[in-house]
Amino acid sequence: MIGVFDSGLGGLSVLAALVEVLPRADFTYYADTAHVPYGNKEDGFIQRRVLAIGKELVDQGCGLIVVACNTATVAAVQALRAAHPGIPVVGVEPGIKPAAQASQSRRIAVLATEITARSERLAKLIREHADGTEVFIEPCPGWATHVEMLQLDDPKLAADARARIEPLLDKGVDRLVLGCTHYSFLSPLLTEIAGQRAELVDVAEAVARQTQRLAGSLAQGRGRIRLQASAHPERLRAALPRLRLGTLEARLQSRAEDDDPVAA
């Protein structure tokens, strides 16, 4: 079994990509909805949550873990790997390298949570992969919460997104890196704002390909998905149609199992 976790709904975008490349694998998806969002939490708190969830997933029999959350990757992926040295751990990091390579204007922007925006890990990615490219970092407080509340069409969100993105476009940015897995579900809105001036860069498919390379025998299962959460687990299944993920519903195990929360 492959374990996938996030602070909430955002990692479902990664899960969808994983299911696409690993159709026969069994997945357990864990949403830490009792503590969402992670983007405004302290690193120490996030690290404790990541280690607790990782242990729970390993105890359930997961032989590979995908940290489907940029903020959790930034704050705790190294600690998680150290805690479980025998288990592959795949993190999610902003697509600085593909964005820089594809940019024609040599100007890109990263849309991120507050923690990711100020992290040394992001700064390191920029140093290593954006040489010769100007990178603008734009913290986007509240965006993940809008996704969690399924407020994808909220005029206030649209206005805030436009206020943040249009100045970047005016500076010549032609690639917008989605630095939070929640933001994948805002792609229609962000694409509308960007128009022909910039393209979105999402790493979900790249994460799925890396997981596929590491999966080994875990790629062969019964093609099942189990949803779990630290609070309100029933909302995960209910959110799938709203997030245009109805194709995942047929893969779910029984509602009784899906709604069984994990005490992590």
Secondary structure by P-SEA (a helix, b strand, c coil): cbbbbcccccaaaaaaaaaaacccbbbbbbbcccccccccccaaaaaaaaaaaaaaaaaacccbbbcccaaaaaccaaaaaaacccbbbbbbccaaaaaaaaccccbbbbbccccccccaaaaaaaacccccbbbbbbbbcaaaaaaaacccccaaaaaaaaaacaaaaaacccbbbbcccccccaaaaaaaaacccbbbbbaaaaaaaaaaaaccccccccbbbbbbccccaaaaaaaccccccccccccccccccccccccc
